[in-house]
Amino acid sequence: MTSRGNKLRGIALVVGVVLALAGCQKTDGTPTTSGVASATGATSVSAKPSGSKDPDAGIWDPCTALPDDALRADGLSPETKNKDVAGVDPTGWKVCGWRSSARWYDLSVMSSIVTLQQFHQRTDFEGFTQLTVAGRPALRYTNVGDDKHLDCGVAMDVTQGATHGSVLFGVTTRLSVGRLGEPCDEALRHATDLEKFLPKGGS
């Protein structure tokens, strides 16, 4: 597949994850998928500290919180940093991505107030496996329909300002290169190695 094809696939994957999870906020304790607009509005209100002009100020930002030295040591290329991957910058999310130095996959790190429990309720993902990563509750997951196992992610429990949330580490195989390893292993490795830079667990 061409580099343009890889880029379009990356856009689709990131947009799909963000929009799917944005629709899983809670209203009066009940999960709802009534629409992205209302869900992201709820996220904005929940994450915003009093007096802040930034609606997402309470959400941990991987683009600023993960040091270049740590990324480089973990097999990622800091110079390829893409803030708000594929142009996605929805309210209630902080998103950042890097290409691996191995060059066969990209890593996206997505941060929001979507909890692990909410995430587990999604029907867009499958193969959920409960994990403990550096003492934190976590979930490993794959995309529905990904029969070739090209992508994989690990969602970890964190605090987001005054509320609970999660940080997702998602590995996407670059189709122009092909899968040269196990995406789930890489996602778990990055989550484990970079966990120390995350906010404390939310549970």
Number of C-alpha atoms within 10 A of each C-alpha: 10 11 12 10 13 17 14 12 17 19 15 12 16 22 18 13 16 20 17 18 23 28 21 23 26 16 11 7 7 9 14 16 15 11 14 18 14 16 22 21 15 18 23 22 14 20 25 20 17 9 7 10 9 12 20 25 17 22 29 26 21 21 20 10 11 17 13 16 11 14 17 14 10 15 16 24 20 20 10 13 17 16 20 20 21 19 12 17 15 18 20 26 26 23 26 23 25 22 22 20 15 12 16 19 27 22 26 26 26 25 26 28 30 25 24 23 13 19 22 18 13 14 10 15 19 16 12 15 12 15 16 12 19 14 10 17 18 24 23 22 21 23 18 12 10 12 9 7 16 21 25 25 27 30 29 28 28 28 22 27 19 13 15 21 27 30 32 24 26 31 29 25 25 24 17 15 14 13 17 13 13 14 24 22 14 22 23 23 16 21 24 17 15 17 19 11 13 21 17 14 16 19 12
